[in-house]
Amino acid sequence: MAVDYTVIVVYLAGMLAMGWWGMRRAKSKSEFLVAGRRLGPAMYSGTMAAIVLGGASTIGGVGLGYQYGLSGAWMVFTIGLGLLALSVFFSARIARLKVYTVSEMLDLRYGGRAGVISGVVMWAYTLMLAVTSTIAYATIFDVLFDMNRTLAIVLGGSIVVAYSTLGGMWSITLTDMVQFVVKTIGVLLLLLPIAVVKAGGFAEMKAQLPTEYFDPLGIGGETIFTYVLIYTFGMLIGQDIWQRVFTARGDRTAKWGGTVAGTYCLVYALAGAVIGTAAKVLYPNLANADDAFATIVKDELPMGVRGLVLAAALAAVMSTSSGALIACATVANNDIWSRLRGLAKGSAEEHGEERDEVRGNRAFILIMGVAVIATAIVLNNVVEALTVAYNLLVGGLLVPILGGLLWKRGTAQGALASVAVGGLAVVGLMATHGILANEPVYYGLLSSLAAYLAVSLMTKPTDAAVLAAWRERLAGRTPELVSEPVPAHQ
C-alpha cells in the first residue's frame, strides 16, 4: 500500500498548496466568494461537474448499481438533468443578476422582504449537504488507513476547511479542477473498464444476474419520480449551485459550460451503475451496498491505480464538501448575520472595507467548517442527512424562487408564506412519516405552491418600480448589488 499512500498524501498536500495560492488572489469580496465572476468555459464546466458529483454520486451511485443494476443510475442521472435544465433555461439570467446568494435574488424580485427567512432555510440545506460529504471521509480513510471514524472525519474535514478558508472560491475552483481530472481518470478511465473486465464482460454479467438488473426502470417509477423532485429541482435552486453560476465570465459560459457539465453527469451516472453491477457479480453477498465501491477498489485494482481511484473518491467528496461549505458560510454571513445586524453591504465599498468583507467571510467559513465537522461526528446516516437537506430545499424554496423567475404576479407575502408553509410541512411530515418517506417532499411542495398562489393573489401586486428594477437586473443593465436590497414602495 506504500505507493497508494504516497498518491493520496501527494494529492492532499496539493489541495493545501492550492489553498495557499488561492489566498493570494482573493483580495476582494467578489474574488473570495465568486472567483471574480471570470471563469471561462473549461474551468466553469470542470468545477460545476465537480461540485454536483460528490460522495453520494460516486460511492452512493455505485451502491445503487450494486443494489438495482443499471437503473441505479437514476439518482445521479436526475442530478445531470437538473444541471442541464438550469444551464439551458435559467443560468444566463442568474449570472446577469450579479448577486452573491439566492436570498439576494429573492430580495431583488420581491422588494427586500424575503432575505432572512429564506436564508435560514438555505443555510440548513447547505449545512446538511456539507455534513453528508464530511461523513463520507470515514469510509474512504477506513479503506486507506483503517482509521477511526472520528479521526477520519476530522482529518478530511480539516483539509477542506483549511483550503476553503485560505482562498475562498479561488482555492475551491483550483482544487475542483484537479478533482474533476482525478475523478475522470480514476472512475471513468480506470475503474469502469477494470470492473467490467474483472466481472467477465457484459455477457457474463447478464448471465450471472437477474434480468431486472438490466431493466432501465427496475428501481421503480415512484423512486424515479422522487429523485426528479428532489435532485432535478434541487439543482435549479441550491445556493451551492447558484454560487458556481455566479463565477461564470458571461451568459454563454454559464449556459454552454453548464450544458457540458450536465452531459458529463449523465455519463458518470451510467458509469457508477455499471461499476456497481460488476461488483454484484464479483461480491454477491455484501452486507451493505455502499461498501461495493471500497471493496472492488481494494480487492481488484493493482497497486498505484488503487491509490488513484481512492483519490478520485476523495476528490468527489472534497469537491462537494468545499462547495457546500462556502455556500453555507456565505448564506450565514451575508443573508443572516449581516442582515440581523443591519450591515448588508455590496461591492462598491472602500478598499479597506472590502478587506474586512474578505476577513469576515473567511471567519464564517472557519466557524461553519468546525460546525460541519462536529455535526458529522455526531450523525452517521448519510442518506438521511442528504434527504433532510433536499426536502428542506425543495419543499421550502423551489416555489418562491421559480415563481419569482417565471410569474410576475408573485408577491413578497406569497413568497414568505410559501417558504414558511412548505418548510413547516416538510419538517412535520418527516417527523410523522419518517425522514426517508416520500410524503414530506410531495405534500411539502404542494402546500408551498398553494400558499404562494393563494397569498400572492390575495395581496397587492409587487410595486411596479421593484419589477422594473428586477427586469433591468435580469437584462444585465445594472451593476452588482451596491447597497441595500431594493425597497418596496409603500
PyMOL commands that set and color helices and strands:
alter all, ss='L'
color gray80, all
select helices_A, chain A and resi 2-25+29-37+41-52+55-96+102-110+115-135+137-145+149-198+201-208+211-214+221-237+239-245+251-282+289-300+305-341+351-378+382-406+412-433+439-458+464-474
alter helices_A, ss='H'
color red, helices_A
deselect
rebuild
show_as cartoon
